[in-house]
Amino acid sequence: MILLLNAANRDAFPALMDDMFRIRHEVFVDLKGWEELRRPDGRETDPWDRADAAYLLAVVDGRVVGGARFNGGGGPTLAGQILPELFADAPPIGEDFLEMSRLFARSHAALKDLLSPVISELLVAAAELQRIVGGRGALTIRELKLAQALLAWGGHPEPLGLPQRTRDGVLVGVMTHATALAARNLRRARGQKGPAIWWAGRPDDAPRLYADVLRVDPVGPEWEPPAGFTPLERAHLRPEEMAEAFWRGRLG
């Protein structure tokens, strides 16, 4: 299950949030060797784990096995601050897109296989989230192999500079444009038969597919994000609020 945690429900899931930070430390510090991120408490956090960050978490039996983080693009981005050399021009800034970072899966195998099942499911969910929130898409740093795979699967990753060799392999800065067609292509290529994002307001709530609350598949061509919000603001709405805004605009 890929669970969306945002400003509306994140505080209700402290155990999952703590699990995510500890597993990120395990993945990025212990496995990948990013020693500058090592912390005595074993929790990997950085300045982009802000109050307005949203997260997609892959959850199995109550434990986090993978995830990704989303921030707004209106301020300095992680990509622009950490690896500005990946961009041919100044790193983009704007409220009309999200930034995706800290994509991970909890396994040694996932470090070697960028197309592991958990990573694949997260990428499909990320495309769905981009459709839900609208805007230009998501700014992200990708390993070149993964960017090429996204293109082969029918996605729409736009390179923003030339690939560069780094300590983590060959990386490229991209803006992923989640059109309805691109998002459907990713679902089909990765074997996802329907919506991927789940929602629960509290741990004791039965999770529901976000699309079921909307009463429309956000990957379908009929979905149109409700006006009057930035992508980041939409990312923090409860699905009931998103559905109300969508159907009010459609029926009004």
N, C-alpha and C positions, 0 to 999 in steps of 0.2 A: 504494500500500500504506500502510495506517495501522498503524504499529508502536508497540506499548506498551513504553516504557522505565520501569522501576521500580528499586527497590533491589536486585533480584535480577540485573538485566542491564545497568543503566545504565553502570557503570564499564567494561564491555566495549565501549562505543560512544562513546569520547571524541570522535571526529571528528564524529559526528552531533550530540552535545551542543554542541560548539563551533560547528558550522554553525547550529544553532538559535539560539544566543545572538547570533550575528552577524546572522542574518536578522531576528531580533526588533529589533535596533538599526536595521537598514535600514527595517523597517516602521514601528515606533513612533516612532523619532526622525527619520529622514530623510524618510519619507513623511507621517507623521501630525503631526510637529512637536512631539513631547514633549521639548523641549530640556532639561528638568531631568534626563532620563535619559541624556543624551549622555555617552559615556565615551571617553577617549583610545584605548583598545584596540578600540573598535568592537564591544563585546559588551554587550548589554543584559541585566542581571541585577538582581534586587531581593531584599529579605529573604525573599520567599516561594519562592525557588529553593533550598529547603532539602534536606537529605539525605533527608527523608521525602516529597519531592515526586515525583509520577509524571507522565509526559508521554505524550501521543499525538502522534506525528510522522507527517505525510504525507511519504513518501519516494519519489522518482522518480529512477531511475538513480543511486542512492547519495547524492543530495542532498536536503536538507530543503526542501520547498515550502510547508509549513504546519504548524501544531501547536496544542496547547492544554496547559495545566498544571493539575494537580489536587493540592490540599492537603487535609488534614483540617480539619474545622470545629470542633475542640475548643479551639483557641486564638483569639487575635485574627485575624480574617479580613482579607484585602485589601479586600474590599468595605466592611466595617465601619470600617476604618481610613481609607480614602481618600475614600469617598463615603457617610458615615453619613446624610446628608440624604435619601438615596433610600429610607430605611426608615421606615415609619410608627411602628414601635416600635423598641426597641433591636435592632441587628443581631443575627441569631441566632448562637448559639454552641452547639456540641454535637458529640459524637463520633459521632453517628448520621447524619452527612451529609458530603459532600465539598464543597470550593469549587473551581469551575472558573474559570480566568482566563487571560489572555494568549492568547486565540484569535486566530490570524492566518493569512494566506495571502500568499505571496511574489509579489505582483503589484500594479501600479497599478490594474488592473481590479477586483481584489478589494476595494479601498477604496471603490469606487463601487458595486459589486454585492455586497451582503451575502449574497446567495444563490449565490455562485460555486460551481463544482463542488467545489473543494478544501474550502471552508467547509462545504458541504452534507455531504460525506463525513465530515468531522471531527465534525459534529453528530450524524450517525447513529452513528459510533463512540463518541461520548461517551455517548449513550443506552445503547448496548450495555455500556459500561464500568460505568455506574450499575447496570444489571441484574446484572452480574457481582458487584459489591461489595455490593449491597443498601443498606439504609438509606433515609432520607427522600428522597434525591436529591442534587442539586447546587445550591449557592448560586452565583449568578453575576450580573454586571451585563450587561445586554443593551441594545443599541439597540432602541428601541420597535418599529421596523419589523421587526426580526428576531424579537422576542418575539411580535409579532402573526402573523408567518409560521409560527412554531413551533405556535401555537394552530391556525392554519388547516390545518396539515399533520396535525393530530390528536395533537400533543404535549400535555403537561400543565404549562405554565409558570404557577406561582402568583405573581402580583404581591405584593410585600411592602411596597409603598408606591406613591405617585403618581409618574408619570414627571416627570423634571426636565430642563430644557434646560441643557446643559453645553457646553464648548468642543468636545466630540466628538459633538454632536448631542443628541437627546432620548434619555435613558437611563432604565432602570427596573431596580430590584433584583428578582430573581425566584428562586424555588426551583423547579427543574425536577424533576418527579416522573416517573421513568422506569418507569412500569408496563409490564408485558409488552405491553399493547395500545398504549400510547403509542409504545414503541420500535418495534413492528411498523408502526405508522402512519407513523413517520418513514422507515423503510426504504422503504415502498411509495411515499410521496410524493416521495422523492428518487431513486427508481429503483434502489435497492440491493436486489439479489435474494437476498442471504444475509448471513452474518456479515461484519463489517468489520474487526475487530481481528486483527492478526498478531503473532506472537511469535517471537523468536529469542534464544537464550541468549548467542550470540557472533556476531561478524560472519561467520565461516565456516560457521555453521549455516544450513541451508536454512530459511527462514521457514515457519512453519505457522500456519494459522488457530487462534486461541485456542479457538474452539468445537470444532475437530477434536480438540484435546488433551483438552478436557473430555468429549468424546463426547456432548455435548448442546448445543443452541443456547440460550445464556443469555437470548435474547429470547423463547423459548418459555415457555408457562405451567408446564411441568414443572420448570423451573430454580428452585432454592431455594438461596441462598447458604449455605454451611456455617456452623453456629452456632459461637460461641466467639471470634469476631473482630469488630473494628470494621470499617466500610467502608474506612478507610485501611489497616488491616492486611491486609485481603483484596486491596487494590490492589497490595500489594507481594509477594504470594505468586507463585511460579512457577505456571503453569497446571497442571503436573503435581501440585503440592501442592494446588491448589484441587480438581482432579479427584479426588484421593485422599480429601480430606476430604468432598467431596460424596457420592461413591459409598459410602464407609464408613458415613456416616450414613444413606444410603438403603437399603443392603443389610444393615446391622447391626441 
